[in-house]
């Protein structure tokens, strides 16, 4: 199999939800043996200076370190080259690709319990996305 599936996780600041999604997607790629078949893109339309502190702390509970990650801007060209773009509830994108909006609350400034709930929801959703990706790639 030579096909590569490109999936993007995008939000405005690329400092919370999309960073958590990307980290869980990276785990899925590794656990499912898809490193030769899936490329992950992440970014924001107006990136922050750093990943939100509460997100770093809550992800650390799962032994996932986001402290050294830097939010980045994502271009329309990058997103157009994807097979799937997942937005976090802030989409104004008009792309000619499959766009799924998860309509998740922003974890910035939330208490630990709220951020944990968002994290756990994201983790489950990412797993479902990768079930779909495997089905499309025919690797399941």
C-alpha positions in Angstrom: 0.0 0.0 0.0 1.4 3.4 -1.0 -1.5 5.8 -0.4 -1.0 8.5 2.3 -3.9 9.8 4.1 -3.5 13.4 5.3 -5.5 14.6 8.3 -5.4 18.0 9.9 -6.5 19.2 13.3 -7.1 22.9 13.3 -8.3 25.6 15.7 -7.9 29.3 15.9 -4.9 29.4 18.3 -3.5 25.9 17.8 -2.9 26.0 21.6 -5.4 23.6 23.1 -7.9 21.4 21.3 -5.9 20.9 18.1 -2.7 20.2 20.1 -4.5 17.5 22.2 -6.0 16.0 19.0 -2.6 15.9 17.3 -1.0 14.2 20.3 -3.7 11.6 20.4 -3.5 11.2 16.6 0.2 10.6 16.8 -0.5 7.8 19.4 -3.1 6.2 17.1 -0.6 6.3 14.2 2.0 4.5 16.2 -0.3 2.0 17.9 -2.0 1.1 14.6 1.2 0.9 12.6 0.2 3.6 10.2 3.3 5.7 10.1 3.8 4.9 6.4 0.2 5.7 5.6 -1.0 8.7 7.6 0.4 12.2 7.8 -0.8 14.6 10.5 -1.0 18.4 10.0 -1.9 20.8 12.8 -2.1 24.6 13.0 -4.3 27.6 13.6 -5.6 30.6 11.8 -4.2 32.9 14.5 -1.7 30.9 16.5 -0.9 31.7 20.1 2.6 32.0 21.5 2.4 28.7 23.5 0.2 25.8 24.3 -2.2 26.7 27.0 -0.8 25.8 30.4 -3.9 24.0 31.6 -3.7 21.8 28.5 -0.1 21.0 29.1 -0.9 20.0 32.7 -3.9 17.8 31.9 -2.1 16.0 29.0 0.8 15.4 31.4 -1.5 13.2 33.5 -1.5 10.8 30.5 2.3 11.0 30.1 2.0 13.2 27.0 4.3 16.2 27.1 3.1 19.2 25.1 5.3 21.8 26.9 7.8 22.0 24.0 5.2 22.3 21.2 4.7 25.6 19.5 1.5 26.7 17.9 1.8 27.4 14.2 -0.1 29.0 11.4 -1.7 26.6 8.9 -2.3 27.7 5.3 -5.2 27.0 3.1 -2.9 25.2 0.7 -1.8 22.8 3.5 -5.5 22.1 4.3 -6.5 21.7 0.7 -3.9 19.0 0.4 -5.6 17.0 3.2 -8.1 14.2 2.9 -9.8 15.3 6.2 -9.7 18.5 8.2 -11.1 18.5 11.7 -11.9 21.8 13.3 -12.6 22.3 16.9 -15.8 24.4 16.8 -14.4 27.5 15.3 -14.5 26.7 11.6 -14.9 29.3 8.9 -13.1 27.2 6.4 -14.4 26.9 2.9 -12.4 24.0 1.6 -12.9 21.4 -1.1 -12.1 18.5 1.3 -13.9 16.6 4.0 -14.2 19.1 6.9 -15.6 17.9 10.3 -16.3 20.4 13.0 -16.4 19.0 16.5 -17.8 22.1 18.2 -15.8 21.6 21.4 -15.5 24.2 24.1 -12.2 26.0 24.4 -10.1 24.7 27.3 -8.3 28.1 27.7 -8.9 29.3 31.3 -11.1 26.3 32.2 -10.6 24.4 35.5 -8.9 21.0 35.5 -12.2 19.1 35.5 -13.5 20.9 32.4 -10.2 20.4 30.6 -10.1 16.7 31.5 -13.6 16.3 30.0 -12.6 18.1 26.8 -9.4 15.9 26.6 -11.3 12.7 27.1 -13.9 13.7 24.5 -11.1 14.5 22.0 -9.4 11.2 22.7 -12.5 9.2 21.9 -13.2 11.3 18.8 -9.7 10.8 17.5 -10.0 7.1 17.9 -13.2 7.2 15.8 -11.5 9.2 13.1 -8.7 6.6 12.9 -11.3 3.8 12.7 -12.6 5.7 9.6 -9.1 6.3 8.2 -8.2 2.6 8.5 -11.4 1.7 6.8 -10.6 4.1 3.9 -7.1 2.8 3.6 -8.2 -0.8 3.8 -5.7 -1.6 6.6 -8.2 -2.6 9.3 
